[in-house]
Amino acid sequence: KMTAFHEPMEEFVDLAEKPGADKAKLTKLLEDLSAKWKTVENSPLDAKLFGFNDEKVQRYTSLVKKEREIITSLSDLIKGSDQTALAKTAGAVKTTFSQTYMIFGDFSGLGL
């Protein structure tokens, strides 16, 4: 479910970071992102399958909630005129997604 979010997230962030971006297109992309994240939110986490302890479950739950809060705030930012805030918040979507995704594996050998 999370991987389906990645490509549209990249498209949204790329557009949101451009000054003068088409607000109608941003709104449509955000609606798609929101729906894809809703799928993540509605998917039960199998802690046993992924070997998650209580701390990892709490971290995952917290990040999923944080991502929703960021996505929700983007709607108002698109309607507003603060391009810097829009770009910064769009970047936060990417950061939070990455943090959430990284919970699922040991990527230390990749030098990330």
C-alpha distances in whole Angstrom, upper triangle without the diagonal:
4,6,6,7,10,12,13,13,16,17,18,19,21,23,23,25,28,31,31,28,28,27,26,23,22,22,20,17,17,16,13,12,13,11,8,8,10,7,6,9,10,8,11,11,13,16,18,16,15,18,18,21,22,22,18,17,19,18,14,15,17,15,12,16,17,14,15,19,18,17,19,22,21,22,26,26,26,28,31,33,31,30,30,28,25,25,25,22,20,20,19,16,16,17,15,12,14,15,12,11,14,14,13,16,19,19,23,24,23,25,22
4,5,5,7,10,11,11,13,15,16,16,19,21,21,22,25,28,29,26,26,25,25,22,20,21,19,16,16,16,13,11,12,12,8,8,10,8,6,10,11,10,12,12,14,16,18,16,14,18,17,20,21,20,17,16,17,16,12,14,15,13,10,14,15,12,13,17,16,15,18,20,19,21,24,24,24,27,29,30,29,27,27,25,23,22,22,19,17,17,16,13,12,14,12,8,10,12,9,7,11,12,11,14,17,17,20,22,20,22,19
4,5,5,8,10,10,11,14,15,16,17,20,20,22,24,28,29,25,26,25,25,22,20,21,19,16,16,17,14,12,14,13,10,10,13,11,10,13,15,13,16,15,17,18,21,18,16,20,19,23,24,23,19,19,21,19,15,17,19,16,14,17,18,15,16,19,18,17,20,22,21,22,26,25,24,28,30,31,30,28,27,26,23,22,22,20,18,17,17,14,13,15,14,10,11,13,11,9,12,14,12,14,17,16,20,21,19,21,18
4,6,7,8,9,11,12,13,15,17,18,19,21,23,27,27,23,23,23,22,19,18,18,16,13,14,14,11,9,12,11,7,9,11,9,9,13,14,13,16,16,19,21,23,20,19,23,22,25,26,25,22,21,23,21,17,19,20,17,15,18,18,15,16,19,18,16,19,21,20,21,24,24,23,26,28,30,29,27,27,26,23,22,23,20,17,18,18,14,14,16,15,12,13,16,14,12,15,17,16,18,21,20,24,25,22,24,22
4,6,6,6,9,10,11,12,14,16,16,18,21,24,24,21,21,20,20,17,15,16,14,11,11,12,9,7,9,9,6,7,10,9,9,12,14,13,16,17,19,21,24,21,20,23,22,25,25,24,21,20,21,19,16,17,18,14,12,15,15,12,13,16,14,12,15,18,16,17,21,20,19,23,25,26,25,23,23,22,19,18,19,17,14,14,14,11,10,13,12,9,11,14,12,11,14,16,15,18,21,20,23,25,22,24,20
4,6,5,6,9,10,11,12,14,15,17,19,22,23,20,21,21,21,18,16,17,16,12,13,14,11,9,12,13,9,10,14,13,12,15,17,16,19,19,21,22,25,22,20,23,22,25,26,25,21,21,22,20,17,18,19,15,14,17,16,13,15,17,15,14,17,19,17,19,22,21,20,24,25,26,25,23,22,21,19,17,18,16,13,13,13,10,9,11,12,8,9,13,12,10,13,15,15,17,19,18,21,22,19,21,17
4,5,5,6,9,10,11,13,14,16,17,21,22,18,19,19,19,16,14,16,15,11,12,14,11,10,13,14,11,12,16,15,15,18,20,19,22,22,24,26,28,26,24,27,26,29,30,28,25,25,26,23,20,22,22,19,17,20,19,16,17,20,17,15,19,20,18,19,22,21,20,23,25,26,25,22,22,22,19,17,19,17,14,14,15,12,11,14,15,12,13,16,15,14,16,19,18,20,22,20,23,24,21,22,20
4,5,5,6,9,10,11,12,14,16,19,19,16,16,16,15,12,11,12,11,7,9,10,8,6,10,11,9,11,14,14,14,17,19,19,22,22,25,27,29,27,25,29,27,30,31,29,26,26,26,24,21,22,22,19,17,19,18,14,15,18,15,13,16,17,15,16,19,18,16,20,22,23,22,20,21,20,17,16,17,16,12,13,15,11,11,14,15,12,14,17,16,15,19,21,21,22,25,23,26,27,24,25,22
4,5,5,6,8,10,10,12,15,18,19,15,16,16,16,13,11,13,12,8,8,11,9,6,10,12,10,10,13,14,14,16,18,19,22,21,24,25,28,26,24,27,26,28,28,27,24,23,24,21,19,19,19,16,15,16,15,12,13,15,12,10,14,15,12,14,17,16,15,19,20,21,20,18,18,17,14,13,14,12,9,10,11,8,7,11,11,9,11,14,14,13,16,18,19,21,23,21,24,26,23,23,20
4,5,5,6,9,10,11,13,16,18,15,16,16,17,14,12,15,14,10,11,14,12,10,13,15,13,14,17,18,17,19,22,22,25,24,27,28,30,28,26,29,27,30,30,29,25,26,26,23,21,22,22,18,17,20,18,14,16,18,15,13,17,17,15,17,20,18,16,20,21,22,20,17,18,17,14,12,14,13,10,9,12,9,8,11,13,11,12,15,15,14,17,20,20,21,23,21,23,24,21,22,18
4,6,5,6,9,10,11,15,15,12,13,14,14,11,9,12,11,8,10,13,11,10,13,15,14,15,18,19,19,21,23,23,27,27,29,31,33,31,29,32,31,33,34,32,29,29,29,26,24,25,24,21,20,22,20,16,18,19,16,14,17,18,14,16,19,17,15,18,20,20,20,17,18,18,14,13,15,14,11,12,14,12,11,14,16,14,15,19,19,18,20,23,23,25,27,24,27,28,25,25,22
4,6,5,6,9,10,13,14,10,11,11,12,9,7,9,9,6,7,10,10,8,11,13,13,13,16,18,18,19,22,23,26,26,29,30,33,32,29,32,31,33,33,31,28,28,28,25,23,23,23,19,18,19,18,14,15,16,13,11,14,14,11,12,15,13,11,15,17,17,17,14,15,15,11,10,12,11,8,10,12,10,10,13,14,13,15,18,18,18,21,23,24,25,27,26,28,29,26,27,23
4,5,5,6,9,12,14,11,13,13,14,12,9,12,13,10,10,13,13,11,13,16,15,15,18,20,19,20,23,24,27,26,30,30,33,32,29,32,30,32,32,30,27,27,27,24,22,23,22,18,18,19,17,14,15,16,12,11,15,14,11,13,15,13,12,16,17,17,15,12,13,12,9,7,9,9,5,6,9,8,8,11,13,12,13,16,17,17,19,22,23,24,26,24,26,27,24,24,21
4,6,5,7,11,12,10,12,13,15,12,10,14,14,11,12,16,15,13,16,19,18,18,21,22,22,24,27,27,30,30,32,33,36,34,31,34,33,35,35,33,30,30,30,27,25,26,25,22,22,23,21,17,19,20,16,15,18,17,14,16,18,15,14,17,18,18,16,13,13,14,11,9,11,12,9,9,12,12,10,14,16,15,16,19,20,20,21,24,25,26,28,25,27,28,25,25,21
4,5,5,9,9,6,8,10,11,9,7,11,12,9,11,14,14,13,16,18,18,19,22,23,23,25,27,28,31,31,34,35,38,36,34,37,35,37,37,35,32,32,32,29,27,28,27,23,23,24,22,18,19,20,16,15,17,17,13,14,16,13,11,15,15,15,15,11,13,14,10,9,12,13,9,11,14,13,13,16,18,17,19,22,22,22,24,27,28,29,31,29,31,32,28,28,25
4,5,8,9,6,9,9,11,10,7,10,12,10,10,14,14,13,15,18,18,18,21,23,22,23,26,28,30,30,34,34,38,36,34,36,34,36,35,33,31,31,30,27,26,26,25,21,21,21,19,16,17,17,14,12,15,13,10,11,13,10,8,12,12,12,11,8,10,10,7,6,9,9,6,9,12,11,12,15,16,16,18,20,21,22,24,26,28,29,31,29,31,32,29,28,25
4,6,9,8,11,12,15,13,11,14,16,13,14,17,18,16,18,21,21,20,23,25,25,26,29,30,32,32,35,35,39,37,34,37,35,37,36,34,31,32,31,28,27,27,26,22,23,23,20,18,19,19,15,15,17,16,12,15,16,12,11,15,14,13,11,8,8,10,7,5,8,10,7,8,12,12,12,14,17,17,18,20,22,22,24,27,28,29,30,28,29,31,28,27,24
4,6,6,9,11,14,12,11,14,16,14,15,19,19,18,20,23,23,23,26,28,27,29,32,33,35,35,38,39,42,40,38,40,38,40,40,37,35,35,35,32,30,31,29,26,26,27,24,21,23,22,19,18,20,18,15,16,17,14,12,15,15,13,12,8,10,12,10,8,11,13,11,12,15,16,16,18,20,20,21,24,25,26,27,30,31,32,34,31,33,34,30,30,27
4,6,9,11,14,13,12,15,17,16,17,20,21,20,22,25,25,25,28,30,30,31,34,35,38,38,41,42,45,43,41,43,41,43,42,40,38,38,37,34,33,33,31,28,28,28,25,23,24,23,20,19,21,18,15,17,16,13,12,14,13,10,10,6,9,11,10,9,12,14,13,14,17,18,18,21,23,23,24,27,28,29,30,33,35,36,37,34,36,37,34,33,30
4,6,8,11,12,11,14,16,16,16,19,21,20,22,25,25,26,28,30,31,31,34,36,39,39,42,43,46,45,42,45,43,45,44,42,39,39,38,36,34,34,33,30,29,29,27,24,25,24,21,20,21,19,16,16,16,13,11,12,12,10,11,8,11,13,11,11,15,16,15,17,20,20,20,23,25,25,27,29,30,31,33,35,36,38,39,37,38,40,36,36,33
4,6,9,8,7,11,12,12,13,16,17,17,19,21,22,23,25,27,27,28,31,32,36,36,39,40,43,42,39,42,40,42,42,39,37,37,36,33,32,32,31,28,27,27,25,22,22,22,19,17,19,17,14,14,15,12,9,12,12,11,12,9,12,13,10,10,14,15,13,15,18,17,18,21,23,22,24,27,27,28,30,33,34,35,37,34,36,38,34,34,31
4,6,5,6,9,10,11,12,14,16,16,18,20,21,22,24,26,27,28,30,32,35,36,39,41,44,42,40,43,41,43,43,41,38,38,37,35,33,33,31,29,27,27,26,23,23,23,20,18,19,18,14,13,15,13,9,11,12,12,14,12,15,16,13,13,17,17,15,17,20,19,20,23,24,24,26,28,29,29,32,34,35,37,38,36,39,40,36,36,33
4,5,5,6,9,10,10,12,14,15,16,18,20,20,22,24,25,26,28,30,33,34,38,39,42,41,39,42,40,42,41,39,37,36,35,33,31,30,29,27,25,25,23,21,20,20,17,15,15,15,11,10,11,10,6,7,10,10,12,11,14,14,11,13,16,15,14,17,19,18,19,22,23,23,25,27,27,28,31,33,34,36,38,36,39,40,37,37,33
4,5,5,6,9,10,11,13,14,15,17,19,20,21,23,25,25,27,29,33,34,37,39,42,41,39,42,40,42,41,40,37,36,36,34,32,31,30,28,26,26,25,22,20,21,19,16,16,16,13,11,13,13,9,9,13,14,16,15,18,18,14,16,19,18,16,19,21,19,21,24,24,24,26,29,28,29,32,34,34,37,39,37,40,41,38,38,35
4,5,5,6,8,10,11,12,14,16,17,18,20,22,23,24,26,28,31,32,35,37,40,38,37,40,38,40,40,38,36,35,34,32,30,30,29,26,25,25,24,20,20,21,18,15,16,17,13,12,14,14,10,12,15,16,17,15,18,18,14,15,18,17,14,17,19,17,18,22,22,21,24,27,26,26,29,31,32,34,36,34,37,38,35,35,32
4,5,5,6,9,10,10,12,14,15,16,18,20,21,22,24,26,29,30,33,35,38,36,34,37,35,37,37,35,33,32,31,29,27,27,26,23,21,22,20,17,17,17,15,12,13,13,10,9,11,10,7,10,12,13,14,12,15,14,11,12,15,13,11,14,16,14,15,19,19,18,21,23,23,24,27,29,29,31,34,32,34,36,33,33,30
4,5,5,6,9,10,10,12,14,15,16,19,20,20,22,24,28,29,32,34,37,36,34,37,35,37,36,35,33,31,31,29,27,26,25,23,21,21,20,17,15,16,14,11,11,12,9,7,10,10,7,9,12,14,15,14,17,16,12,14,17,14,12,16,17,15,17,20,20,19,22,24,24,24,28,29,30,32,35,33,36,38,35,35,32
4,5,5,6,9,10,11,13,14,15,17,19,20,21,23,27,28,31,33,36,35,33,37,35,37,36,35,33,31,31,30,27,26,26,24,21,22,21,18,16,18,16,13,13,15,12,10,14,14,11,13,16,18,19,18,20,19,15,17,19,17,14,18,19,16,18,21,21,20,22,25,24,24,27,29,29,32,34,33,36,37,35,35,32
4,5,5,6,9,10,11,12,14,16,17,18,20,22,25,26,29,31,34,32,31,34,32,35,34,33,30,29,29,27,24,24,24,21,19,20,19,15,15,16,14,11,13,14,11,11,14,14,11,14,17,18,19,17,19,18,14,14,17,15,12,15,16,13,14,18,18,16,19,22,21,21,24,26,26,28,31,29,32,34,31,31,28
4,5,5,6,9,10,10,12,14,15,16,18,20,23,24,28,29,32,31,29,32,30,32,32,30,28,27,26,24,22,21,21,18,16,16,16,12,11,13,11,7,9,11,8,7,11,11,9,12,15,17,17,16,17,16,12,13,15,12,10,13,14,11,13,16,16,15,18,20,19,20,23,24,25,27,30,29,32,33,31,31,28
4,5,5,6,9,10,10,13,15,15,16,19,22,24,27,29,32,31,29,33,31,33,32,31,29,27,27,25,23,22,22,20,17,17,17,14,12,14,13,9,10,12,10,9,13,14,12,14,17,19,20,19,21,19,16,17,19,16,14,17,17,14,16,19,18,17,20,22,20,21,25,26,26,29,32,31,34,36,33,34,30
4,5,5,6,9,10,11,13,14,15,17,21,22,25,27,30,29,27,31,29,32,31,30,28,26,26,25,22,21,22,19,17,17,18,14,13,16,14,11,12,15,13,12,16,17,15,17,20,22,22,21,22,21,17,18,20,17,14,17,17,14,15,18,17,15,18,21,19,19,23,24,24,26,29,28,32,33,31,32,28
4,5,5,6,8,10,11,12,14,16,19,20,23,25,28,26,25,28,26,29,28,27,24,23,23,21,18,18,18,16,13,14,14,11,10,13,11,8,10,13,11,11,15,15,14,17,19,21,21,19,20,19,15,16,17,14,11,14,14,10,12,15,14,12,15,17,15,16,19,20,21,23,26,25,28,30,28,29,25
4,5,5,6,9,10,10,12,14,17,19,22,24,27,26,25,28,26,28,27,26,24,22,22,20,18,17,17,15,12,12,13,10,8,10,10,7,8,11,10,10,14,15,14,16,19,21,21,20,21,19,16,17,18,15,13,15,15,11,13,16,14,13,16,18,16,17,20,21,21,24,27,27,30,32,30,31,27
4,5,5,7,9,10,11,13,16,18,21,24,27,25,24,27,26,28,27,27,24,22,23,22,19,18,19,17,13,14,15,12,10,14,14,10,12,15,14,13,17,18,17,19,22,25,25,24,25,23,20,21,21,18,16,19,18,14,16,19,17,15,18,20,17,18,21,22,22,25,28,28,31,33,31,32,29
4,5,5,7,9,10,11,15,16,19,21,24,22,21,25,23,26,26,25,22,21,21,20,17,16,18,15,12,14,15,12,11,14,14,11,13,16,15,15,19,20,19,21,24,26,26,24,25,23,20,20,21,18,16,17,17,13,14,17,15,12,15,17,15,14,18,19,18,21,25,24,28,29,27,29,26
4,5,5,6,9,10,13,14,17,19,22,21,20,23,21,23,22,22,19,17,18,17,13,13,14,12,8,10,11,8,7,11,11,9,11,14,14,15,18,19,18,21,23,25,25,23,24,21,19,19,19,16,14,16,14,11,12,14,12,10,13,15,12,13,16,16,17,20,23,23,26,28,26,28,24
4,5,5,6,9,12,14,17,19,22,21,21,23,22,24,23,23,20,18,18,18,15,13,15,13,10,10,13,10,8,12,13,11,12,15,15,15,19,20,20,22,24,27,26,26,26,24,21,22,22,19,17,19,18,14,16,18,15,13,17,18,15,16,19,19,19,22,26,26,29,31,30,31,28
4,5,5,6,10,12,15,18,20,19,18,22,20,23,22,23,20,18,19,18,15,14,16,15,11,13,15,13,11,15,16,14,15,19,18,19,22,23,23,25,28,30,29,29,29,27,24,24,24,21,20,21,20,16,17,19,16,14,17,18,15,15,18,18,17,21,24,25,28,30,28,30,27
4,5,5,8,9,13,15,18,16,15,18,17,19,19,19,16,14,15,15,11,11,13,11,8,11,13,11,10,14,15,13,15,18,18,19,22,23,23,26,28,30,29,28,28,26,23,23,23,20,18,19,17,14,15,16,13,11,14,14,11,11,15,14,14,17,21,21,25,27,25,27,24
4,6,8,9,13,15,18,17,17,19,17,19,18,18,16,13,14,14,11,9,11,11,7,8,11,10,9,12,14,13,14,17,18,19,21,23,23,25,27,30,29,28,28,25,23,24,23,20,19,20,18,15,17,17,14,13,16,15,12,13,17,15,16,19,23,24,27,29,28,29,26
4,6,9,12,15,18,17,17,20,18,20,19,20,18,15,16,17,13,12,14,14,10,12,15,14,12,15,17,16,16,20,21,21,24,25,26,28,30,33,32,31,32,29,27,27,27,23,22,24,22,18,20,21,18,16,19,19,15,16,19,18,17,21,25,26,29,31,30,32,29
4,6,9,12,15,14,14,17,16,18,18,19,16,13,15,16,12,11,15,14,11,13,16,15,14,18,19,18,19,22,23,24,27,28,28,30,32,35,34,33,33,30,28,29,28,25,24,24,22,19,20,21,18,16,18,18,14,14,17,16,15,18,22,23,27,29,28,30,27
4,6,9,12,11,12,14,13,15,15,17,14,11,13,15,11,11,14,15,12,14,17,16,16,19,21,20,21,25,25,26,29,30,31,33,35,37,36,36,35,32,31,31,30,27,26,26,24,21,22,22,19,17,19,18,15,15,18,15,14,18,21,23,26,29,28,30,28
4,6,9,9,9,11,9,12,12,13,11,8,11,12,9,9,13,13,11,14,16,16,16,19,21,21,22,25,26,27,30,31,31,34,36,38,36,35,35,32,31,31,29,26,25,25,23,20,21,21,17,16,17,16,12,13,15,12,11,15,18,20,23,25,25,27,25
4,5,5,7,9,8,11,12,14,12,9,13,14,11,12,16,16,15,17,20,20,20,23,25,24,26,29,30,31,34,34,35,38,39,42,40,39,38,36,34,34,32,30,29,28,26,24,24,23,20,19,19,18,15,15,16,13,11,14,18,20,23,25,25,27,25
4,6,5,6,5,7,8,11,9,7,11,12,10,11,15,15,15,17,19,20,21,23,25,25,27,29,30,32,34,35,36,39,40,42,40,39,38,35,34,34,32,30,29,28,26,24,24,23,20,19,19,17,14,14,15,11,10,13,16,19,21,23,24,26,24
4,5,5,6,8,10,13,11,10,14,15,14,15,18,19,18,21,23,23,25,27,28,29,31,33,34,36,38,39,39,42,44,46,44,43,41,39,38,37,35,33,32,32,29,27,27,26,23,22,22,20,17,17,17,14,12,14,16,20,22,24,25,27,26
4,6,8,11,13,15,13,12,16,16,14,16,19,19,18,21,23,23,24,27,28,28,30,33,33,35,38,38,39,41,43,45,43,42,41,38,37,36,35,32,31,30,28,26,26,25,23,21,20,19,16,15,16,13,11,12,15,18,21,22,23,26,24
4,5,9,12,13,10,10,14,14,12,14,17,17,16,19,21,21,22,25,26,26,28,31,31,33,36,36,36,39,41,42,40,39,38,36,34,33,32,30,29,27,25,23,23,22,19,18,17,16,13,12,12,10,7,9,12,15,17,19,20,22,21
4,7,10,11,9,10,13,14,13,15,18,18,18,21,22,23,25,27,28,28,31,32,33,35,38,38,39,42,43,45,42,41,40,37,36,35,33,32,31,29,27,26,25,23,21,20,19,17,15,15,14,11,9,10,12,15,17,19,21,23,21
4,7,8,5,6,10,10,9,12,14,15,15,18,19,20,22,24,25,26,28,30,31,33,35,35,36,39,40,42,40,39,37,35,34,33,31,29,28,27,25,23,23,21,19,18,17,15,13,13,12,9,9,10,12,16,17,20,21,23,21
4,5,5,6,9,10,11,12,14,16,17,19,20,21,23,25,26,27,29,31,32,34,36,36,38,41,41,43,41,40,38,36,35,35,32,30,30,29,26,25,25,23,20,20,20,17,15,16,15,11,12,13,15,18,19,22,23,24,23
4,6,5,6,9,10,10,12,14,15,16,18,20,21,23,24,26,27,29,30,33,34,35,36,39,40,41,39,39,37,34,34,34,31,29,29,28,25,24,25,23,20,20,20,17,15,17,16,13,14,16,17,20,22,25,26,26,25
4,5,5,6,9,10,10,12,14,15,16,18,20,21,22,24,26,27,29,31,33,33,35,37,38,39,37,36,34,32,32,31,28,26,27,26,22,22,22,20,17,18,18,14,13,15,14,11,13,15,16,18,19,23,24,24,22
4,5,5,6,8,10,10,12,14,15,16,18,20,21,22,24,26,27,29,31,31,33,36,36,38,35,35,33,30,30,29,27,25,25,23,21,20,20,17,15,15,15,12,10,12,11,7,9,11,13,15,17,20,21,21,19
4,5,5,6,8,10,11,12,14,15,17,19,20,21,23,25,26,28,30,30,32,35,35,37,35,35,33,30,30,30,27,25,25,24,21,20,20,19,15,15,16,13,11,13,13,9,11,13,16,18,20,23,24,24,22
4,5,5,6,9,10,11,12,14,16,17,18,20,21,23,25,27,28,29,31,33,33,35,33,33,31,28,28,28,26,23,24,23,20,19,20,18,15,15,16,13,11,14,14,11,13,16,18,20,21,25,25,25,23
4,6,5,6,9,10,10,12,14,15,16,18,20,21,23,25,27,27,29,31,32,33,31,30,28,26,26,25,23,20,21,20,17,16,17,14,11,12,13,9,8,11,11,8,11,14,15,17,19,22,22,22,19
4,5,5,6,9,10,11,13,14,15,17,18,20,21,24,26,26,27,30,31,33,30,30,28,26,25,24,22,20,20,19,16,15,15,14,10,10,11,9,6,9,10,7,9,12,15,17,19,22,21,22,19
4,6,5,6,9,10,11,13,14,16,17,19,20,22,24,25,26,29,30,32,30,30,28,25,25,25,23,20,20,20,17,15,17,16,12,12,14,12,9,12,13,11,13,16,19,20,22,26,25,26,23
4,6,5,6,9,10,11,12,14,15,17,19,21,22,23,25,27,27,30,27,27,26,23,22,23,20,17,18,18,15,14,15,14,10,12,14,11,9,13,14,12,14,17,20,21,22,26,25,25,22
4,5,5,6,9,10,10,12,14,15,17,19,21,21,22,25,26,28,25,25,23,20,20,20,18,15,15,15,11,10,12,10,7,8,10,8,6,10,11,10,13,16,18,18,20,24,23,23,19
4,5,5,6,9,10,11,12,14,16,18,20,20,22,24,25,27,26,25,24,21,20,20,19,16,15,16,13,11,12,12,8,8,11,10,7,10,13,11,13,17,19,20,22,25,24,25,21
4,5,5,6,9,10,11,13,15,16,18,19,21,23,24,26,24,24,23,20,19,20,18,15,16,16,13,12,14,14,10,11,14,13,10,14,16,15,17,20,23,23,25,29,27,28,24
4,5,5,6,9,10,11,13,15,16,17,19,21,21,23,21,21,20,17,16,17,15,12,13,13,10,9,12,11,8,10,12,11,10,13,15,15,17,20,22,22,24,27,26,26,22
4,5,5,6,9,10,11,13,15,15,17,19,20,22,20,20,19,16,15,15,14,11,11,11,8,6,9,9,6,7,11,10,9,12,14,14,16,19,22,21,24,27,25,25,21
4,5,5,6,9,10,11,14,15,16,18,19,22,21,20,20,17,15,17,16,12,12,14,11,9,12,13,10,10,14,14,12,15,18,17,19,22,25,25,27,30,28,29,25
4,6,5,6,9,11,12,13,15,17,17,20,18,19,18,15,14,16,14,11,12,14,11,10,13,13,11,12,16,15,14,17,19,19,21,24,27,27,29,32,30,30,26
4,5,5,6,9,11,10,12,15,15,17,16,16,15,12,11,12,11,7,8,10,7,6,10,11,9,11,14,14,14,16,18,19,21,24,26,25,27,30,28,28,24
4,5,5,7,10,10,11,13,15,17,16,16,16,13,11,13,12,9,8,11,9,7,11,12,11,11,15,15,15,17,19,20,22,24,27,26,29,31,29,29,25
4,5,6,8,9,11,12,14,17,16,17,17,14,12,15,14,11,11,14,12,11,14,16,14,15,18,19,17,20,23,23,25,28,30,30,32,35,32,32,29
4,5,6,7,9,11,11,14,13,14,14,10,9,12,12,8,10,13,11,11,14,15,14,15,19,19,19,21,24,24,26,29,31,30,32,35,33,32,29
4,5,5,6,9,10,12,11,11,12,9,7,10,10,7,7,11,10,9,13,15,14,15,18,19,19,21,23,24,26,29,31,30,32,34,32,31,28
4,5,5,7,9,12,12,13,15,12,9,12,14,11,11,14,14,13,16,18,17,18,21,22,22,23,26,27,29,31,34,33,35,37,35,35,31
4,5,5,6,10,10,12,13,11,9,13,14,11,12,16,15,15,18,20,19,20,23,24,24,26,29,29,31,34,36,35,37,40,37,37,33
4,5,5,7,7,8,10,7,6,9,10,9,10,13,13,13,16,18,18,19,22,23,23,25,27,29,31,33,35,33,35,38,35,34,31
4,5,8,8,8,11,10,7,10,12,10,10,14,15,14,17,19,19,20,23,24,24,26,28,30,31,34,36,34,36,38,35,35,31
4,7,9,10,13,12,10,13,15,14,14,17,18,18,20,22,22,23,26,27,27,29,32,33,35,37,39,38,40,42,39,39,35
4,6,8,11,10,9,12,14,13,14,17,18,18,21,22,23,24,27,28,28,30,32,34,36,38,40,38,40,42,39,39,35
4,6,9,9,9,11,13,14,14,17,18,19,21,23,24,25,27,29,30,31,33,35,37,39,40,39,40,42,39,38,35
4,5,5,6,9,10,11,12,14,16,17,19,20,21,23,25,26,27,29,31,32,35,36,38,36,37,39,37,35,32
4,6,5,6,9,10,10,12,14,16,17,18,20,21,23,25,26,27,29,31,33,35,36,34,35,37,34,33,29
4,5,5,6,9,10,11,12,15,16,17,18,20,21,23,24,26,27,29,32,33,34,32,33,35,32,30,27
4,6,5,6,8,10,10,13,15,15,16,18,20,21,22,24,26,27,30,31,33,31,32,34,32,30,27
4,6,5,6,9,10,11,13,14,15,17,19,20,21,23,25,26,29,30,32,30,32,34,31,30,26
4,6,5,6,9,10,11,13,14,16,17,19,20,21,23,25,27,29,30,28,29,31,28,27,23
4,5,5,6,9,10,11,12,14,15,17,18,20,21,23,26,27,28,26,27,29,27,25,22
4,5,5,7,9,10,10,12,14,15,16,18,20,22,24,26,27,26,27,30,27,26,22
4,5,5,7,9,10,11,13,15,16,17,19,21,23,25,26,24,26,28,26,25,21
4,5,5,6,9,10,11,13,14,15,17,19,21,22,23,22,23,25,22,22,18
4,5,5,6,8,10,10,12,14,15,17,19,21,22,21,22,25,23,22,18
4,6,5,6,9,10,11,12,14,16,18,20,22,20,22,25,22,22,18
4,6,5,6,9,10,10,12,15,16,18,19,17,20,22,19,19,15
4,5,5,6,9,10,11,13,15,16,17,16,17,20,18,17,13
4,5,5,6,9,10,11,14,16,17,16,18,21,19,19,15
4,5,5,6,9,10,12,14,16,15,18,20,18,18,15
4,5,5,6,9,10,12,13,12,14,17,14,15,11
4,6,5,7,10,11,12,12,14,17,15,15,12
4,6,6,8,10,13,13,15,18,17,18,14
4,5,6,8,11,10,14,16,15,16,13
4,5,6,7,7,10,13,12,13,10
4,6,8,9,12,15,15,16,13
4,7,9,12,14,14,16,14
4,6,9,11,11,13,12
4,6,8,9,11,10
4,5,6,7,7
4,5,6,6
4,6,8
4,6
4
